[in-house]
């Protein structure tokens, strides 16, 4: 549910609303569908959660993030608004927030503490580890880079003033990283990189549009976007193999549509 709510968060950004994007109404309706389930989750879990453990438990951070995100999309106030705000306020002033970016982002969305500067610092740190060869860049490194951009830009809801060094690196290299991920049919990471280009307000060069075409062709041919590499074990089925990759591809394709038709 967390990944879906983040998708909806991006699709209801001021950029999409201002362009009268066709995705906004769908995303809002989905958020209202999810609302009762999240409130029910609050009934089951929040009353039993002590203040301290959320500092170090990623699942708890992800669960708390659901509430401010759905509030932002639906303009409703959760029954657990005060409880979540209190939990995040406590967490915002602990050392663990620095090591849990999901928690830092939850604090940001809830209006407790901005995470943009920390996310840009993270991004610079990850970029410094790059050896200039896309072939040797690990999946985890790609995810670190894209998620730092997601959090800094608030999934397209916040315009970031990148310093000149970061801006040049992003404009120079994200497109080539897209091209390499497409070459190995890693559509999941290609989509994350494409969404990053759009949300970071970077130049939409040939690799951007080539990537959008590739994602659209995969969706048209298969009806979903497969994971890379395919999952194995108890989750070896089409849904589990395609869930995350399809969601992030929808985000990227929606941003591509917005770039192609900024005003409707």
Buried (B, 14 or more C-beta within 10 A) or exposed (E): EBEBBBBBBBBBBEBBEEBEBBBBEBBBEBBEEBBEEBBEBBEEEBEEBEEEEBBBBEEBBBBBBBBBBBBBBBEBEBEBBEBBBEBBBBBBEBEBBEEBBBBBBBBBBBEBBEBBEBBBEBBBEBBEEBEEEBEEBEEEBBBBBBBBBBBBBBBBBBEBEBEEEBBEBBBEBBBBBBBBBBEEEBBBBBBBBBBBBBBBBBEBBEBBBBBBEBBBEBBEEEEBBBBBEEBEEEEEEEEBBBBBBBBBBBBBBBBBBBBEEEEE
